[in-house]
């Protein structure tokens, strides 16, 4: 699956916004303490997704530069 830079940036910024909202929800006690583990799990999944997408973008750009040679 090819991923454009624009899509990658959009996913990155949206995921960061979600993480900031989760953090603010925890700090302002909007998210009850019994859901902190669920919130942490969502944050970890988003972080892993971002790592996978970054690796995919790196491999995609690497193959593009090899094809140009």
DSSP file (Angstrom, degrees, kcal/mol; ACC not computed):
  #  RESIDUE AA STRUCTURE BP1 BP2  ACC     N-H-->O    O-->H-N    N-H-->O    O-->H-N    TCO  KAPPA ALPHA  PHI   PSI    X-CA   Y-CA   Z-CA
    1    1 A X              0   0    0      0, 0.0     2,-0.3     0, 0.0     0, 0.0   0.000 360.0 360.0 360.0 124.7    0.0    0.0    0.0
    2    2 A X        -     0   0    0     58,-0.0     2,-0.5    55,-0.0    55,-0.1  -0.663 360.0-159.7 -85.3 139.8    1.4    3.3   -1.0
    3    3 A X        -     0   0    0     -2,-0.3     2,-0.1    53,-0.1    57,-0.0  -0.977  10.5-138.7-123.4 121.4    1.1    6.1    1.4
    4    4 A X     >  -     0   0    0     -2,-0.5     4,-2.4     1,-0.1     5,-0.2  -0.382  20.6-119.2 -77.2 158.8    1.3    9.7    0.3
    5    5 A X  H  > S+     0   0    0      1,-0.2     4,-2.6     2,-0.2     5,-0.2   0.870 114.5  54.9 -63.8 -37.3    3.2   12.3    2.4
    6    6 A X  H  > S+     0   0    0      2,-0.2     4,-2.1     1,-0.2    -1,-0.2   0.916 110.1  45.3 -63.4 -43.6    0.0   14.3    2.8
    7    7 A X  H  > S+     0   0    0      2,-0.2     4,-2.7     1,-0.2     5,-0.2   0.905 112.2  52.1 -65.7 -42.0   -1.9   11.4    4.2
    8    8 A X  H  X S+     0   0    0     -4,-2.4     4,-2.3     1,-0.2    -2,-0.2   0.923 110.8  47.2 -61.1 -44.9    1.0   10.5    6.5
    9    9 A X  H  X S+     0   0    0     -4,-2.6     4,-2.6     2,-0.2     5,-0.2   0.897 111.5  51.5 -63.9 -40.1    1.2   14.0    7.8
   10   10 A X  H  X S+     0   0    0     -4,-2.1     4,-2.5     2,-0.2     5,-0.2   0.936 111.3  46.6 -62.0 -47.0   -2.6   14.1    8.3
   11   11 A X  H  X S+     0   0    0     -4,-2.7     4,-2.4     1,-0.2     5,-0.2   0.900 112.7  51.4 -62.0 -41.0   -2.5   10.8   10.3
   12   12 A X  H  X S+     0   0    0     -4,-2.3     4,-2.2    -5,-0.2    -2,-0.2   0.941 112.8  43.4 -62.5 -48.6    0.4   12.0   12.3
   13   13 A X  H  X S+     0   0    0     -4,-2.6     4,-2.2     2,-0.2    -2,-0.2   0.882 114.5  49.7 -68.1 -38.3   -1.3   15.3   13.3
   14   14 A X  H  X S+     0   0    0     -4,-2.5     4,-2.3    -5,-0.2    -1,-0.2   0.918 111.4  49.0 -65.8 -42.5   -4.6   13.7   14.1
   15   15 A X  H  X S+     0   0    0     -4,-2.4     4,-2.2    -5,-0.2    -2,-0.2   0.897 111.3  49.7 -66.0 -38.5   -3.0   11.0   16.2
   16   16 A X  H  X S+     0   0    0     -4,-2.2     4,-2.3     2,-0.2    -1,-0.2   0.897 110.0  51.2 -64.6 -39.0   -1.0   13.7   18.1
   17   17 A X  H  X S+     0   0    0     -4,-2.2     4,-2.4     2,-0.2    -2,-0.2   0.902 109.5  50.2 -64.2 -40.7   -4.2   15.7   18.7
   18   18 A X  H  X S+     0   0    0     -4,-2.3     4,-2.4     2,-0.2    -2,-0.2   0.919 110.5  49.6 -63.0 -43.0   -6.0   12.6   20.0
   19   19 A X  H  X S+     0   0    0     -4,-2.2     4,-2.3     2,-0.2    -2,-0.2   0.894 110.7  49.5 -64.1 -39.3   -3.1   11.9   22.4
   20   20 A X  H  X S+     0   0    0     -4,-2.3     4,-2.8     2,-0.2    -1,-0.2   0.906 111.0  50.0 -65.3 -40.9   -3.2   15.5   23.6
   21   21 A X  H  X S+     0   0    0     -4,-2.4     4,-2.3     2,-0.2    -2,-0.2   0.899 110.7  49.5 -64.7 -39.6   -7.0   15.3   24.2
   22   22 A X  H  X S+     0   0    0     -4,-2.4     4,-1.9     2,-0.2    -2,-0.2   0.919 112.4  47.9 -64.1 -42.4   -6.5   12.0   26.1
   23   23 A X  H  X S+     0   0    0     -4,-2.3     4,-2.6     2,-0.2    -2,-0.2   0.926 112.6  47.9 -64.1 -44.9   -3.8   13.6   28.3
   24   24 A X  H  X S+     0   0    0     -4,-2.8     4,-2.3     1,-0.2     6,-0.3   0.881 109.6  54.1 -63.7 -36.9   -5.9   16.7   28.9
   25   25 A X  H  <>S+     0   0    0     -4,-2.3     6,-1.9    -5,-0.2     5,-1.7   0.874 111.2  45.3 -63.7 -36.7   -8.9   14.5   29.8
   26   26 A X  H ><5S+     0   0    0     -4,-1.9     3,-0.8     3,-0.2    -2,-0.2   0.906 113.7  48.7 -72.4 -41.2   -6.8   12.7   32.3
   27   27 A X  H 3<5S+     0   0    0     -4,-2.6    -2,-0.2     1,-0.2    -1,-0.2   0.850 114.9  43.9 -69.0 -33.8   -5.3   15.9   33.8
   28   28 A X  T 3<5S-     0   0    0     -4,-2.3    -1,-0.2    -5,-0.2    -2,-0.2   0.359 111.5-119.5 -92.7   6.1   -8.7   17.6   34.1
   29   29 A X  T < 5S+     0   0    0     -3,-0.8    -3,-0.2    -4,-0.2    -4,-0.1   0.717  77.0 127.8  64.1  23.1  -10.3   14.5   35.5
   30   30 A X      < +     0   0    0     -5,-1.7     2,-0.6    -6,-0.3    -4,-0.2   0.875  68.3  59.4 -71.6 -38.3  -12.8   14.3   32.6
   31   31 A X  S    S-     0   0    0     -6,-1.9    -2,-0.1    -9,-0.1    -1,-0.1  -0.824 100.5-122.1 -89.0 121.3  -11.7   10.7   32.1
   32   32 A X    >   -     0   0    0     -2,-0.6     3,-2.1     1,-0.1     4,-0.2  -0.274  19.9-114.5 -63.5 150.0  -12.4    8.8   35.4
   33   33 A X  G >  S+     0   0    0      1,-0.3     3,-1.5     2,-0.2     4,-0.3   0.772 112.6  65.9 -58.1 -27.9   -9.4    7.1   37.0
   34   34 A X  G 3  S+     0   0    0      1,-0.3    -1,-0.3     2,-0.1     3,-0.2   0.675 101.0  51.8 -69.8 -13.9  -10.8    3.6   36.4
   35   35 A X  G <> S+     0   0    0     -3,-2.1     4,-2.2     1,-0.2    -1,-0.3   0.310  78.6  98.7-101.5   7.7  -10.4    4.2   32.6
   36   36 A X  H <> S+     0   0    0     -3,-1.5     4,-2.6     1,-0.2     5,-0.2   0.881  81.9  51.9 -62.6 -38.7   -6.8    5.3   32.8
   37   37 A X  H  > S+     0   0    0     -4,-0.3     4,-2.2     2,-0.2    -1,-0.2   0.891 109.8  49.3 -66.5 -38.3   -5.5    1.8   31.7
   38   38 A X  H  > S+     0   0    0     -4,-0.2     4,-2.2     2,-0.2    -2,-0.2   0.902 111.3  49.9 -64.7 -40.7   -7.9    1.9   28.7
   39   39 A X  H  X S+     0   0    0     -4,-2.2     4,-2.3     1,-0.2    -2,-0.2   0.908 109.9  50.4 -63.8 -42.4   -6.6    5.3   27.8
   40   40 A X  H  X S+     0   0    0     -4,-2.6     4,-2.3     1,-0.2    -2,-0.2   0.892 108.9  52.2 -62.6 -40.1   -3.0    4.1   28.1
   41   41 A X  H  X S+     0   0    0     -4,-2.2     4,-2.3     2,-0.2    -2,-0.2   0.909 109.6  48.8 -62.8 -43.0   -3.8    1.2   25.9
   42   42 A X  H  X S+     0   0    0     -4,-2.2     4,-2.3     1,-0.2    -2,-0.2   0.909 111.4  50.4 -62.7 -42.1   -5.3    3.5   23.2
   43   43 A X  H  X S+     0   0    0     -4,-2.3     4,-2.2     1,-0.2    -2,-0.2   0.898 110.7  48.8 -64.0 -40.5   -2.2    5.8   23.4
   44   44 A X  H  X S+     0   0    0     -4,-2.3     4,-2.6     2,-0.2    -2,-0.2   0.905 110.7  50.3 -66.3 -41.6    0.2    2.8   23.0
   45   45 A X  H  X S+     0   0    0     -4,-2.3     4,-2.4     2,-0.2    -2,-0.2   0.911 111.5  48.3 -63.4 -42.2   -1.8    1.5   20.0
   46   46 A X  H  X S+     0   0    0     -4,-2.3     4,-2.2     2,-0.2    -1,-0.2   0.909 111.4  50.7 -63.6 -41.4   -1.6    4.9   18.4
   47   47 A X  H  X S+     0   0    0     -4,-2.2     4,-1.9     2,-0.2    -2,-0.2   0.915 111.2  47.4 -62.7 -43.9    2.1    5.2   19.1
   48   48 A X  H  X S+     0   0    0     -4,-2.6     4,-2.5     2,-0.2    -2,-0.2   0.897 110.4  53.0 -64.9 -40.5    2.7    1.7   17.5
   49   49 A X  H  X S+     0   0    0     -4,-2.4     4,-2.5     1,-0.2    -1,-0.2   0.905 108.4  50.2 -60.0 -42.2    0.6    2.7   14.5
   50   50 A X  H  X S+     0   0    0     -4,-2.2     4,-2.2     2,-0.2    -1,-0.2   0.884 110.1  50.2 -64.7 -37.9    2.7    5.8   14.0
   51   51 A X  H  X S+     0   0    0     -4,-1.9     4,-2.3     2,-0.2    -2,-0.2   0.926 111.2  48.6 -65.2 -44.5    5.9    3.8   14.2
   52   52 A X  H  X S+     0   0    0     -4,-2.5     4,-2.3     1,-0.2    -2,-0.2   0.917 112.6  47.8 -62.2 -44.0    4.6    1.3   11.6
   53   53 A X  H  X S+     0   0    0     -4,-2.5     4,-2.5     1,-0.2    -1,-0.2   0.882 110.3  52.1 -65.8 -37.4    3.6    4.1    9.3
   54   54 A X  H  X S+     0   0    0     -4,-2.2     4,-2.3     2,-0.2    -1,-0.2   0.902 110.2  48.7 -65.5 -40.1    7.0    5.9    9.7
   55   55 A X  H  X S+     0   0    0     -4,-2.3     4,-2.6     2,-0.2     5,-0.2   0.913 111.4  50.3 -63.6 -42.4    8.8    2.6    8.8
   56   56 A X  H  X S+     0   0    0     -4,-2.3     4,-2.4     1,-0.2    -2,-0.2   0.909 110.5  48.8 -63.3 -42.0    6.5    2.2    5.8
   57   57 A X  H  X S+     0   0    0     -4,-2.5     4,-2.5     2,-0.2    -1,-0.2   0.895 111.1  51.1 -64.6 -39.0    7.2    5.8    4.7
   58   58 A X  H  X S+     0   0    0     -4,-2.3     4,-2.2     2,-0.2    -2,-0.2   0.932 112.6  45.1 -63.0 -46.4   11.0    5.2    5.1
   59   59 A X  H  X S+     0   0    0     -4,-2.6     4,-2.5     1,-0.2    -2,-0.2   0.880 112.7  52.1 -65.0 -37.7   10.9    2.0    3.0
   60   60 A X  H  X S+     0   0    0     -4,-2.4     4,-1.8    -5,-0.2    -2,-0.2   0.912 112.1  44.3 -65.5 -43.4    8.7    3.7    0.4
   61   61 A X  H  X S+     0   0    0     -4,-2.5     4,-2.0     2,-0.2    -1,-0.2   0.855 112.7  53.2 -70.6 -33.2   11.1    6.6    0.0
   62   62 A X  H  X S+     0   0    0     -4,-2.2     4,-1.8    -5,-0.2    -2,-0.2   0.917 110.4  46.0 -66.1 -43.7   14.1    4.3    0.0
   63   63 A X  H  X S+     0   0    0     -4,-2.5     4,-1.9     1,-0.2    -1,-0.2   0.845 110.5  54.8 -68.7 -32.3   12.6    2.2   -2.8
   64   64 A X  H  X S+     0   0    0     -4,-1.8     4,-1.3     2,-0.2    -2,-0.2   0.908 109.1  46.5 -66.5 -41.7   11.7    5.4   -4.7
   65   65 A X  H  X S+     0   0    0     -4,-2.0     4,-0.8     1,-0.2    -2,-0.2   0.854 111.8  51.6 -69.9 -33.1   15.3    6.6   -4.6
   66   66 A X  H  < S+     0   0    0     -4,-1.8     3,-0.4     1,-0.2    -1,-0.2   0.856 108.0  52.2 -69.6 -34.1   16.6    3.2   -5.7
   67   67 A X  H  < S+     0   0    0     -4,-1.9    -1,-0.2     1,-0.2    -2,-0.2   0.790 104.5  56.9 -71.1 -27.9   14.3    3.2   -8.6
   68   68 A X  H  <        0   0    0     -4,-1.3    -1,-0.2     1,-0.2    -2,-0.2   0.726 360.0 360.0 -76.2 -21.1   15.5    6.6   -9.7
   69   69 A X     <        0   0    0     -4,-0.8    -1,-0.2    -3,-0.4    -2,-0.1   0.475 360.0 360.0 -75.2 360.0   19.1    5.4  -10.0
